[in-house]
Amino acid sequence: MTEIQALLLLKASLESSDLHGVESLLAEDCVYVSTGRGTIARNKIESIEFLSAMTDSIKADRVPVICRVMHIAEVYEDDALFREGRVGLTVAYDEGDTYAYMLFVDLNDDGRIERIVSSQENYTIEYDDLRLSLDESPYRFKTVPHTVKDWIAALSIWLETDNLDVDDFTNILQRIQR
């Protein structure tokens, strides 16, 4: 899994307040870190518990969550955690450009999320348009999905980018049925 795929899956999970399948995306030693509060979760189980509590609260309060893919365009602090070009999500609890925090992920060598960072650091950001463009390689799912994780990633990318080739999708389904 790529960083953008992991972000799109977290985006879908937060916006739907449903973490089904997210556990399989996390490394056993996955940590959840907040730049304001420090380490909140120290492993996969604690990370899922924290994310579950967050989505349960979102459901209970019926708060609409809007996540948007962005990248850092300018860094103001020399000791900032992230640099220009880093891709992440803004998380807002209302429509508009005002967001509550940014989420970033780090992946291990197996493509699993080993660190989720919730940041309120001050950056200039630019929102990314994931719709069809000439350079889609980071967003494309090029292999036939086999596992649940693969299917979630593929469907998330296809839905987010509005890049669903019906013939390609049908061919994948036919190959799986054989």
N, C-alpha and C positions, 0 to 999 in steps of 0.2 A: 504494500500500500504506500502511496506517496503522501506527502504532507498535505497537499490540497485535498486529496481524497479523504483523509482523516478529518480535516476541518469541515468538509461538506457533510460528513456523517454526524459530527457533533452538532453542526448547524441544524440538520434535520431532527436530531434527537431533542435538542433544546426547544426548537420551535413547536414540536409536537408534544413536548413533555413526556416523551416515551423513550426510555433507555434500552428498550429491547434490542439485543444484539451488540450493544456497545461493549459489554464485558469481554467479548471475544477479541475486541480490537486493542485491549489494554495489555501491556506487558505485566508480568507478575510483580515487578518492582516499580510499577507506575506510581509517580508522585503527583499530587495536585498542589501547586504553589501559588500563593497570592502575593503580589509585590507589596501589598499593604499589611497582610496578616501573617506572612511567612508560610511555612509548610503546614498544610491543612490535612493532607492524607499522605501516608508513607508507603502504601502498597496498593495493589489492585483492589483488594477487598475494601479498604478505607476509601479509595477513590470512588468506587461504585456507590458506597454508602453515602458519601458526600454529594455526588451527582444525583442520586436518588432523592435525597432530602431536598435538594434544590428543585428538582422537577416536581416533587410532591407539593412543595410550597407554591410553585407556579400554577399547578392545577387547582389547588385549594383557593388561591386568590384570584383565579381566572384572569391572570395577567397575560396579555399577548406578548410573546417574545419575538423579536425581529433580529436576526443575525445577518450580517453582511460581510462578504469576503472583501478584505482590503490588504494593502501592503503599506509598509512604512516608507514615506517619501522623504522625511527629514527627521533627524534626531537632534534634540536640543542639548542634552546632557552628555558629557564625556563618559560618565559611568553608567549610562543607560544599559539596560539588560539586552536590548535588541538593536540591530543596525538597519540602515536603509535597505529596502528591498525585501525585508522579512514579511512573509505572508501570515495573516491571522484573520480573526473574526472580530467584528464589533458586536456587542450584545446590548440591545436596547429593550426597554420594557414599555415602549410606546412608539408610535410612528414618528418619523422625522429623523434628523441627522444627529440628535443628541443621544449618545450611548452611555451605558453605565460603566462598562469595562471592555477590555479587549482580551481575547483568548488566543494563545499560541500553543502549538504542540511540537514536541521533539519525538522522533521515531528512533527505535533501535534498528539493528542490522536486519532483523526479521520483519520490519515494516509494522511493528506494533507500537502503540503510543507508550513512551516511557516517561513522559513529563507533560503535564498540562499546566500552563502558566496563565493565571488571571492577572492582568496588568492594568493599572490606572496611571502609568507613566505618561508623560506629555510628549507626544509625537505629532508630526504632521502626517496624516494618512491620506491615501487615495483609494477610493472604492474600485474594485475590479469588476468589470463587466464580463461575465463568463459565457455570454452568448456567442454564437458562431463567429469565428474570426479566422485569420490566416494562421495563427500560431496557437493551436489548441493542445499541443503535446502533453503538458502537465495534467490536463483534465480528461484526456481520453483513456478509456479502459480498453486496452488492445487485445487482451486474451479472453478466451471463452470462460465465463464464470463457472466455477465448480463448487465452491463452498458457500455457505450462507454469508460469510464475510465478503466474498467476491461479489455475490449477487447484490448485497446491500450497497457496496461501493459502486458497482456498475449502475444500478438504478438511481442512486443518489446523483451521480455525475450526469446521467442522461437527463434526469428531471431538472437539475439545477442549470445545466447549460442549454437546455432545450435542443439538445443534439442527439435525438433519437432517430436513427435510421431504421424504419420499420422493417425493411428487407433484411438488414443485418440482424436485427433482434429476432426475426422469424427464423433466420438461418441458425442462430445460436440455439434456439429452442429445438429445432429439428435435429441438430447435432447431439444434443443432450438426450433426446428421446431414443436415439439409435442404440 
